[in-house]
Structure formats: C-alpha cells, structure tokens
C-alpha cells in the first residue's frame, strides 16, 4: 500500500490544526497560571528575597515567575494557542461555508442512506398534487422549501432552519482571539501602579510596581486630595468606610471638583482609573494642650507638634513624645515627657476623653489634651487599560457565540417525489441536525405523523 509522503509545510499545518496541540496548550496555560496565583506578582526584590532567599529568588527571576503574565514563555503559549485556534477555524471553515451557502438541494439515495431520521412511503396522489401540498406543509410546519425538478420527473424539496448557527463556534473562536488581543493592548499600552497623596496636597505622577526601584510615570494631569475621612466600627479601630474628596486639574482647569472616591467606586479620567486602596498617617501630628498650674489655677494653652519642646511656666521643658488614636480603647491619648535638667524624666499619659484624669497624678501642673490634628495620606491603585473595551467586546461575542454553538442547531429536511406507475408517487422524507440529535428525532417523529396524515388526505 502506497501512502503519499507529506511535505514539511503540510506536516506543520496539520500540527497547528491538531486537537492534541489544543489540549496540551490549554493544560500548560492552566498549570502555569497557578504560578501567578501562588506567587505574588510585581513585588519589590526585597520582599521576594525575604520570602524565598537569594538562590530561589535568582531561579524564579530567571524564569520570569515574578511577572509571569508578561514573561516570554507565557506570551509564547498564548501565541501558540491563538495560532492553533486560527488554524483550526481556517481548516474547517470552507466546509461549513459550503454547507450553509451551497447546500445539497437534491438528495440522492446515498444521502438518504446516511440519514438516521428517514421515512419512505407510497401515496396514491400524483406528483403534481403532492408538490403543492408538500410545499405548503413544509412552510407551515418547518420552513419554506426550495424546489428542484429533475429531468426524470422527480421533484426535490429542501428546507432548513438556523443555518447560521453553524458559525457560532467561529464566533466563539474569534471572541477568544479578540480577548487575547485586548489583553495584549492593555499590557503594552497600559500600566498598573500606585500613588500616595497627603491630604491637602497634589501630584501629577504615579509609580509603577515591580523592579528594583518604583518607576514614576506622568499622568498628564494633576490630582489633588482636598479632604480625607475615615469612619470606624464602634468601639474599634477597624475602618468601616474611608473616603477621599478629589479634584482633577488639567491644564490649569479644575475639570472634576469634589469627586468622592471610596472603595468600589473609583474615579476615571482620560482612561486612568483611581481605586481607593489604603490610607495612613502622614508626618507628625500636632496637638493643643492645656496646662493648669495646681496652686494658682491659671491655665496656659500650647500648640505643639509631636517631639517639639516647650517650657512650663516654671521653666521646665516638656514635649509630646508619642501619640495613640485609641489608647487601650479609651480614645486619643498623648504621652507627655517632662525633662528637668539633671533630673529623671517624668513621663505620663493624658486622655482627651478624660480632661481631669491627669489631676490624680498630684503634680504641680495638670495636663489635658484639648485637640489633635493628624494629617493622613490616601493611597490609590492607579490603572490604565486601553484594551478593556476590546476585552468587553470579546466577552460579549463569547457569550453570544457559546449560546449559538451549544443551544441552537442547523436543521435540514429533504423530500423527494418519485413518479410511479398507476399515478402513484413514492415519497422519501428525511432530516438531519448538526447537534441535539435526540431532540431533533422527537421533533422529526412528530412531523412525520403530520406528514403521513397530509399524504393520506
């Protein structure tokens, strides 16, 4: 037995179209995606060295595990999967195209033998009489039929429904490619970073994550945080809601003013999205302290920053050494240090919620914390993804293509009238569906009963 030897290009084409390549590529993509889930991506080298050690860090860095989704080998797997998907579609499309746009209108005996749903009967009516009846029957119960009359007197009917459903799988394939293209666009032309802005200040830059040092990127406009606030669950310091009031300044003009940014409600401007992600204290807090001399009852008010020295009326220096916003669940508290020259430092805590608490200390001076001001910084995750709309289009097409491919079917029916002696007519009736064969068989059996009744009438 002689077999034709395939050329290299033919073998390469068959390899690109093979189902084995599809399965292997999908398994590799699924397995390697676990790496990106287990290993946190785009962290600083210091964090990776602390977690994995120097040897493991060098190996993972060489393999691209710390920025896996942009590594050459992962992008190569995506490219191979895209090539396989495209090749499979190209290979099978001509046959499907021919089935849809150039169907078999005349069914011969060989075609009828391939149909699992087929019936053959003899009618006493003439072909001319049946021709009109069958055309009307198919139109009423299935779809309008195309009629072909042969030179041998045979009459052929062909009717179909939802021929376009055969293209559902190609819409699905195209949608996957569109999603990959959108992801590549976002990867190449977009970025992900962060920016911390102190309340009352502004910036026009964000910082990209990853690499030995954070890389600045110009936003093209200015972001100003006018106010930051945080609410806590009662009796705790666990944040319930934190909010930034933001103004966008573009070319000297306030284009967005007093825009609230909270978790799950980001701010978007010029395709750049700001997600509220963190907050924290910025710089040393400032305090308003009231100091009352026990002997005279006279009071003096001090406005100090943390660590800033001041002097009591008697000349002794003191300072606010530390501060807690919720000291042992008693609320804001300041740690005061009195530093007499040549003597031991006297340290104690005053509570804002209990102004007379320090009087129990019995010192010559009674301290109370009147107020404090701690400026906060607000942290934003900053992202730009120009390919997001391409991905959304791909996702919509994926849903449409999947519904068409899995739930709709191309159904076809052929009828052939064969003139017989004595004015009788032989009738062949068959149908096929490209999917959901059990469902089509039930529908065909029901139609077959009606068809026989029509022939009998």
N, C-alpha and C positions, 0 to 999 in steps of 0.2 A: 504494500500500500504506500503510495507516494503522498507526501504532505508538502505543501508549499512552504518554503522557508521564509519566515517573516524578516523584513528588514529591521534595522535598528530603530528607525523612526516609528515603524508600526508597533514594535515591541514597547517603545517608550509611550506611545499613545495608549495602548492597552493598559499599561501600568498606571497611567494617570486616570484612566476611566474605571479602574477596578474597585470593587466593593471592599476588598481586603485593605486597600490603601485607606479607604474611608474609615473603616473600623479601627485600624491601627492608629491613624491620626487622631481620631476622637478619644481613644484610650489615652494616648500620650498627652493630649491637651487637658483631659480631666485629671490625670495623675499629677502633671506639673502644676496645675492650678492650685493643688493642695499646698504646694510650697509657698505660694503667695499668700495663703491663708494662715499658715503656721508661723512663717517668718514675717515680722512686721516690715513693711516696705518703707524705703526712703527715710530712714532714721540717720542720725549722725554716727560717724565712725566710733566715737567714744562709747555710745550706747551699745553698739554691736561688740566692741572689744570687751566691755564689761560683762556681757551676757555669754559670749561664745569663746572668748580667749583669742589670742593672736593667730594661732595656727588655723583654727576653724574659720576665723574671720577671713584670712587670706584665701582659703579654698572657696568659701561662699562668694567672696568678692570677685574672684576669677570667673566663677560660673554664672555670675550675674543674678544671684539669688536675692540680693537686696533691692534690686529694681527689675524684678523678673519680667513684668509685663512689657518692658521696653528692651529686654535682652534680645540679642541677635537670634538665639535659638528658638525663643518663644515666638518671635515675629516670623521666623522661618517656618515653624509649624503652622501658623495661621496662613501663611502664603501657600504652603503645600495643601492645606485643606481647601483653600479658595480655588487653587488650580484643579484639584480633584473634583470639586463641586461644579466648576465651569465645564470641565471636560466631559463629565457625565451628562450634563444638560445638553451640550452640543451634540454628543453622540446619539442621544435618544430623541432629540427634538425633531429631526426630519421625519421620522416615522410617525410621531404624534401629529405633526403638522399635516401630513398626508391624510391621516385618518380623519382629521377634523375638516379640512378644506377640500379633500378629494376622496370622499368616502366611496365604498363599494355600493353602487346603486343597483346592480344586477347580481342577485345571489344565485350561484350555480349549485349543483348537487354537492360538490366538495365543501362549499361553505356551510350548507345546511347540516352536513355530517359533523362539523366541528361544534355545532351549537348544542348545548345541553338542554336548552329550552326550545323545543321544536314540536310541531304538530302537523300532520298531513291528513286531509280529508277529501272526500269527493262530494261535490254539490251538483244537484240536478239543474241548477240555474246556469245560464250561458255566461261566457266571459264578459260580454258587453253589459249584461245586467249586474254582474258582480263588481265590475270595475267601478261603477258609480257608488254602489253600496259600501264597498271596502274603503274607498277614498273618504266617504263621509264618516264611516265608523272610526277610522284612524284619527281623523281630525277631532272627533268628539271625545274619544277615549284616550288618545295619546298625544299625537302631534300631526300637523299637516304633512302629507306624504308627497314625495317626488315620484312621478310615474314614468316608467320607461317601457315602451312597447317594442318587442323584438320582431324580427322578420319571420320567425317561426310561429307567430301568433301568441306567444307568451306575453303576459303583462306583469311587470315587476313594480312593486311598491317599496319605497324606502322611507322610513320616518325615524327621527331621532330627537332626543331631548338633552339639553345641557351639554352639548359637545364641548363648550368652552371649559367645562370642569376638568378636562384633561390637562389644562395649563395651570391648574392650582399648584402642582408640585414645582413648576418652574417659577411661579411667583414666590413660593417659599424659598427656593434656592436663591433667587435674586435678592430677596429680603435679607438673607443671611450675609450675602456679599455686601449689600448696602450698609448693614450694621457694622461690618468689619471696616468698610471704607470710612464711615463716620467716626469709628474709634481711632483709626489712623489719623484722620484730620484733627481730632481733639488732642491726640498725643503729640503731633508735630507742631501744630499752630496754637495749642492751648497750654495752660500751666496750672499747677496747684501749689499754693503757698500759704503764708500766714502773715498777719501784721498785728502788732500790739500798739494801741493808741491810748495815751494817757488822757483822761478826762480833761477837756478844755484845750487840747492841742490838735494838730492836724498833720497829715503826711500825704505824700504822693507816691509812695513806694510800698511794695510788698516784698516778702522774702521767700524764695523757693526753698523747699526742703531737700535734704539729701546732699551728698558731697561733704568734703571736709569742712567747708565753711558755707553758711547760708548765702545764697546769691540774691542780690537786690534786683528788682525788676520795676521799671517805671510804669505806673498805672495810666498815665496820660491825663489825669485829673487829680484833684485833692479831696481827701476825706477828712472831715472834722467831726470829732465827738464832742457835742455840746454838753451832754449830761449822761451820767451812768447811774443806774439804781439797781438794787438787789433786794428782794424780799425773801425772808427765811420762814421755814416752817416753825410754828410757835414752840418756844422752849428749846430750840436747837439752832445750830449754825449751818444747817443743811439748806442750800439755796432752793427756794420754791420757784422763783422767776427772776431773771436778770435781764435788763433792757438797756440798750444804747440808743440815744437820740442823736441821729447823724445828719450832717449836712454835706452835700456833694457840691464842690466848687469846680467849674470847668471854664477855663479861660477867663477867670476873674468873676464869673457869674454864678450865683447860687442857683443851680438848676434843680436841686432837690433839697428841701429845707424841712427840718424837724421830722425826719423819717425815722420811725421806730423800727429797731432791729431786735428781734428776740429769737430764741431757739425755734426752729421750724417755720420761721417767717423771715427769710433772707432778703437782702437788698440787692437789686440787679441794676447795673448801669453800664451801658456800652458793652454788653455781653460778659461783664465781670460780675460775679456773684459773691456777696459777702455774707458768710454764715456766722452767727453768734456762737462762739465755741468756748470761751473762757473769760476769766477776769482775775484780778488780783490787786494788791496794794502797790501804789507807785510812790516811791520815796518815803521819807519820814513823815509821820502825822504831826499835826500842830494841835496845841491844847490851850484851853482857857482855864486857868487855875485861880481859885480864890483862897487866899491865906489870911487867917484871922488870928490876931495876937490874943492869947487867952487872958492876959492880965487886963488889957485895956478894952478889948472887944473891937478894936479897929481892924478893918479889912483892907487888903490890897489885892488887885487883880493882875495876873500875869498872862501874857500871850507868848507861848514858847513853842519851839519845835523840839521834837524828841532829841535829847542829848545836849540841847542848848543850855548853858549855865546861866543862872540868875542868882540874886542875893536877897536874902530875907531882910526885913527892916533892921534886924540886929547885926547884919553884915555876914552871916554865914552863907556860904554858897550852896546851891542845890540844883538839881536837874531832874527831868523825867527820863529815867533810864530805860524803861520798857513800857509796853502797852499791850493790852489784850481787849479785843472787842467783846469777848464773853468770858470773863474770868470765873471759872467754876460755876457757870450758869447764873452768875449774879449780874451780868451785863458788862458794859465797858468799865475798864479799870486801868489805872496808871501806877507804875512802880516809881516811887519817889526816892531819891537818894540825897541826904543832907551830908555835906562833906566838910566838916570843920577842919581847919588847918591843924595838922599834927594830932588829930584825934581819929577815932574809929568812925567809919562811915555808918550813918544810921539810915536804914532802908525800910520802907513800909509801903503798903498798897492802899490807895484810895479808890472808892467805888462811886461812879456817877449816880447810881440809883439810891445811894445812902449818904447824903451830904454830911451827916453828923457822925458817921462811922469813925472818922479819924480822931474825934474828940475823946474817945475812950483810950487813946494811946497815952494821954496825960502829958504831952509835950507842951512847950511854951507856945508853939504855933500849930494851928489846926488847918489842915489842907482839905479842900474839896474840889472835885473835878466838875467844873461847870459845863464844859462842852469840849468836843474834839472834832477835828476835820482830817479825814484820811482820803486823799485822792486815790482813785482807782484807775487801773488801765483795763481796757476791754480788748479781748483777743478775738480776731476774726480769722476764719478759714477763708482764703481767697481762691477762687477758681474761675478759669476761663476755658470754655469748651465750645469752640465754633462748630464742632461736628455733632452737637447734641441733637439738632433738628434732623440731621441726616439719620441718626440713630432712631429717632422717633418715627420717621417715615418708614424705616426698615422694620420697626416693631409692628407698626400698623399693617404693613404688607405681609409680615409674618403671620399675624392673626388671620387676615383675610385668606391668604394662601393656604393656611392649615385647615381652616373651615371648609374651603372648597375642595382641598385634596382629600380630606378624611370623611366628609359628610355628604358630599354631592357626587353623583355618578353620571357618566355618559351612557345613556341607554339607547339602544337601537333595535328596530323591528324591521324585518323583511317579510314581504308577502309575494308569492309567485302564483299566477293563474296559468294553468296549463289546459288548453282545449282538449277535450276527449270526444270519443265517438258518441253519437246519440244526443248531442247538445249539452252534454255534461261538462263539468270543469273540475280538474284536480287543483286543490289549493294547498300550498305549502306555507306554513306560518311559523316564523322563528324569531328569537330575540336574544340579545346579549347585553351585558353590562360590564363596565370595566372594574367595578367593585360592588361590594354588598350583594353578592350572588344570592344568598338566602332571601333577602328582601325582594330582589327582582323576581326570583322564582315564584314567590307568593303573588306578586302583582301580575306576573305573566299568566299564572293559572287562572286568576280571576278574569283577566282579559280574554283568555282562551274560551272560557264558558260563554261570555257575551258574544264572542266572535262566532262560535258554533250556532248560537241562537240566531244570529244575524244571517248566517248561511242557510239555516233551516227555514227562515221566513221567506 
